[in-house]
Amino acid sequence: MSMRHKVKVRGGAAVAVAAALALTLAGCGGGNDDKPAGAQSSSAAKPSGGGSQEPSAGKQSSAPPAVIATATGEDGVVLEVNEAKRDAGGFLTVSGQLKNTGDKDFNHTTAWRGNELTGSGESVAGATLVDKAGKKRYYVLRDTDGRCLCTTGVNSIGARKSLPFFVQFPAPPTNTAEVDFSLPTFATATIKISG
């Protein structure tokens, strides 16, 4: 009988430890300041340009993000760039939306990955930046396993739907304020760098 009692106590202790661990991990959640800006959650509060930064009393703006460049692709797909921002770590993150303005699903995304040979799969790894003034082309950064630092899993865009994307490049020199952004099947878009 004492053996059964010990098993029940140990089982109860294990449950209590697991519950305490779960609460501790839940409390440790939150932002990771080491993440690149393009990879951080879009729910993070971003200050609006200019003026004082007063709290918005819990209301989020329903206004769409500013579009700094647009490029047209095939079958009614449009690429909109919302931001090209330098990060403190020497990166340039380009982010925006891929919009299918057509009435049919768009499934021809394979070209967007460029000549991707690693495990990134369907992605926007074929994107490039060109610094015309510096006469240099930049390719998408890779992690230590060779996967692109960009949006992956891009195998289709539904009719009248949009898909957010981001791509990270090495940052051009700080005196470069404008670059040409290219993604296969789209026209080239000239974008201004912020930050």
Secondary structure, 3 states (H helix, E strand, C coil): CHHHHHHHHHHHHHHHHHHHHHHHHHHCCCCCCCCCHHHCCCCCCCCCCCCCCCCCCCCCCCCCCCCCEEEECHHHEEEEEEEEEECCCCEEEEEEEEEECCCCCECCCHHHHCCCCCCCCCECCCCEEEECCCCEEEECCECCCCCECECECCCCECCCCEEEEEEEEECCCCCCCEEEEECCCCCCEEEECEC
